[in-house]
Amino acid sequence: MKYLITGGGFALEPFSVPLDPAAAELYRKIAASAGVPVEKVLADALYKLAGSLSLEAMAKRKEK
């Protein structure tokens, strides 16, 4: 199942990401608790991870 996630006034490209059942349940519970779709929770988590990885890569690049 694919979902269209929008944010910042533009549509994001849909992706299908397989999750471990325990992780899927965790994200479902977070989404329900926050009152947002699980897709939004996953998109936000991936966005935060991408930012962290980018900062880490930039720091490593500065060390060289």
N, C-alpha and C positions, 0 to 999 in steps of 0.2 A: 504494500500500500504506500503510495507516495502522497505527500502533502505539499502544498504551496505555502511557504513561510514568507511573510512580508515583514519588512522592517526598514525604517529610515526612508520611507517613501518609494522603495523599489522592491521588486520581487527577487527572492533568492532562488537559486537553482536547487531543485529537490534532489536529495540523495537517499539511498536506502542503506542503513547501517545495521548489520546484525549485532545483537547484544546478548550477552549471557542472561539467562532468565532472572537471576538475582539482581543484576544491574538494571534490567528492564523494570522489574518490580520497584526498585528503589526510585528510579526516575518517575514512574507512575505515581508513587506516593508523594514525592516532592511536588509534582505538578498538581495533584489533587489538593494538597495542603496550601499551595500558593494560588490555586484557582486559575491556573493557566494550562494551555494544552501541553502535553508531554513533549511535543515537537519544539515548543518554545524553550522548555527547560534544556533539552538536548542541544539546541542551537546555541543557547547562551553558554552552556558548559564548553562546547567546542570552540566558541569564540574566545572565551577566557583562556582555554588551553593554548590556542594559537598565539594569543598575545604573550603568554608566559614563555612559550618556546621561542618566539621571536626575540624577546628581551634576552633570553639566555644565549641565543645564537649571536646577538650583537655584542654581548659582553665577552664571549669567547673570541670574537673577531678582534675586539679592542686589545685583548691580551697578546695577540700575535704581533 
